[in-house]
Amino acid sequence: MSEVKSILKDYKLRQTDCREEILDVFMSKSHALAHADVELPLKDRFDRVTIYRTLKTFVDKGLIHKVLDDEGGMKYA
């Protein structure tokens, strides 16, 4: 996970367990993820609002971006 910590540092983001684990989820996939895709493996450790706020922070900082899927839903890549 040192790559994850390095990325957070590069984007000037504080290193928290939630941020590290969410970024690790993104790095383990090669496709865009819906909020539910991120929440599912982490729901026992972090609540839905914390995950949502972390995703918003990542978008605001330019670490990830939002994309529309084929059904008109929102995903993160």
C-alpha positions in Angstrom: 0.0 0.0 0.0 3.0 2.3 -0.1 2.0 3.4 -3.7 -1.4 4.4 -2.2 0.2 6.5 0.4 2.5 8.1 -2.2 -0.5 9.0 -4.3 -2.3 10.6 -1.4 0.8 12.6 -0.6 1.2 13.7 -4.2 -2.4 15.0 -4.1 -1.8 16.7 -0.8 -4.4 14.6 1.0 -4.2 13.5 4.6 -3.6 9.8 4.9 -6.6 8.1 6.6 -7.6 4.4 6.7 -10.7 5.2 4.7 -8.9 7.1 2.0 -6.2 4.5 1.7 -8.7 1.6 1.4 -10.9 3.4 -1.1 -7.9 4.2 -3.3 -6.8 0.6 -3.0 -10.2 -0.5 -4.2 -9.9 1.7 -7.3 -6.3 0.5 -8.0 -7.4 -3.1 -7.9 -10.0 -2.6 -10.6 -9.6 -1.7 -14.3 -13.0 -0.2 -14.8 -15.2 2.6 -13.4 -16.9 1.9 -10.1 -20.3 3.0 -8.8 -20.6 4.1 -5.2 -22.1 0.7 -4.3 -19.0 -1.0 -5.8 -16.8 0.9 -3.5 -19.1 0.6 -0.5 -19.6 -3.2 -0.7 -16.1 -4.3 0.3 -15.8 -1.5 2.9 -19.2 -1.4 4.5 -18.2 -3.2 7.7 -15.4 -0.6 8.3 -16.8 2.7 7.0 -20.3 4.1 6.8 -21.9 5.2 3.5 -21.6 9.0 4.2 -17.8 8.7 4.9 -17.3 6.8 1.7 -19.4 9.4 -0.2 -17.4 12.3 1.3 -14.1 10.6 0.5 -15.2 10.1 -3.1 -16.2 13.7 -3.3 -12.8 14.8 -1.9 -11.0 12.6 -4.5 -13.1 14.2 -7.3 -12.5 17.7 -6.0 -8.7 17.1 -5.9 -8.7 15.6 -9.4 -7.6 12.1 -8.2 -10.7 10.5 -9.8 -13.5 11.8 -12.0 -17.1 11.1 -12.5 -18.4 9.3 -15.7 -21.9 8.4 -16.9 -22.5 4.7 -17.4 -24.7 3.2 -20.2 -27.8 3.3 -18.0 -27.3 7.0 -17.2 -26.0 6.3 -13.7 -22.9 7.9 -12.2 -19.6 6.0 -11.7 -16.1 7.0 -10.7 -12.9 6.3 -12.6 
